[in-house]
Amino acid sequence: MSETISKRKREHIEVINRDPMVDRQGGFFDAIQLQHRALPEIDLQDVDPSVTVMGKTLSFPLLISSMTGGDDNLVRKVNRNLATAAQITGVAMGLGSQRVMLQQPEAEASFQVRDVAPDILLLGNLGAIQLNNGVTSEQVQDMLLRVQADALFLHLNPLQEAVQPEGDTNFAGLAARIGQLQAALPVPVVLKEVGAGLSVRDIELGISQGIQWFDVAGRGGTSWARIEQHRRKDDGQLGFTLQDWGIPTPVAMQQARPYMQQANFIASGGLRDGLDLIKSVIIGGCLGGIAKPLLAPAMESTEAVVAVIESLKKEFVTAMFLLSVQNVADLRLNNALLMPHCQPN
Ligand SMILES: Cc1cc2nc3c(=O)[nH]c(=O)nc-3n(C[C@H](O)[C@H](O)[C@H](O)COP(=O)(O)O)c2cc1C
């Protein structure tokens, strides 16, 4: 069973490398247009992109979204390169699903990144569906302690599971279990999707269960329906038909707006440059998350990951300058930075 999980993680990476169309390139952030300032009245040198999230200071609001982990050399290398780069550049990182740790002790090493990333905001990860498969709060707490995570990403992936050949599809009664887990853990649970978005009803259910953090992980980037279709032995179309199912990330953030007083939001899914990132913050994100664009660099080297992150940062800082905004706090939910036709009603 656990060897199967490591093998599956490896297959996901192979599919992503083989089929460029698993990145759906939705371009949904293009519809958000920002107000250029020709007379910004600030010095580019004075722009400060740093933020503090969950008590940790980041050099700018970037999260390396959860990707991988397991008993596999490639996966170990990917996580180490991502974590080392996160430490060097001062950004946050999510680990991939730690479910494999529960069944295969050898997999644990791939999640142990604190030796190279002692200071970063680090989030552990588990599929919420595992709470319906008997995984207990004690096991989850132990899993988080072992990797010294600051919080837990609990992912909701009904579309992926429905298309996955060996998928788990019993999502009945999960909300209450999520609430019990949050009540038992000393760290925040961040409820996330994996590329199809969280709806208003999902957010309301989460809040009713004591969840205070959400990552909408919407549509526009990596399509798990398409990835899993490649792993199906049948010649059907299920995953291709559903490859663009879901709520586009900016729409999910827009819908979440009424809840941004009570809860904290991360925007991810299809962010592809520093402009998508700054737009994510303007529409209410504490952080913006990026996964797939960092995978190929992470398979190469730490330096390759650092180079991508540094260009994202340069784009983000340049956009702050051109918006005449010196601090990230002045970006968040600032409608005046959006062109009038892009402003929420
Ligand atoms: C190779 C790969 C593996 C992933 N594995 C996980 C995972 O284990 N747990 C999780 O919550 N999300 C996982 N994701 C989903 C991402 O965290 C993210 O939500 C999604 O890919 C959308 O971001 P993107 O469009 O920037 O890739 C994975 C994504 C990629 C590309």
The ligand as an ORCA input file, in Angstrom:
! r2SCAN-3c Opt
* xyz 0 1
  C       3.693     17.605     -8.368
  C       2.584     18.122     -7.513
  C       2.225     17.422     -6.373
  C       1.212     17.890     -5.521
  N       0.931     17.221     -4.360
  C       0.080     17.776     -3.461
  C      -0.097     17.210     -2.171
  O       0.512     16.197     -1.817
  N      -0.946     17.804     -1.304
  C      -1.630     18.958     -1.647
  O      -2.372     19.498     -0.834
  N      -1.498     19.506     -2.878
  C      -0.659     18.951     -3.779
  N      -0.493     19.551     -5.010
  C      -1.366     20.690     -5.381
  C      -0.697     22.048     -5.178
  O      -0.372     22.254     -3.823
  C      -1.578     23.197     -5.681
  O      -2.728     23.319     -4.870
  C      -2.022     23.030     -7.122
  O      -1.029     22.381     -7.860
  C      -2.333     24.336     -7.805
  O      -1.183     25.154     -7.932
  P      -0.377     25.357     -9.312
  O      -1.390     25.683    -10.365
  O       0.579     26.480     -9.031
  O       0.337     24.078     -9.608
  C       0.514     19.090     -5.862
  C       0.868     19.795     -7.037
  C       1.896     19.344     -7.850
  C       2.234     20.125     -9.091
*
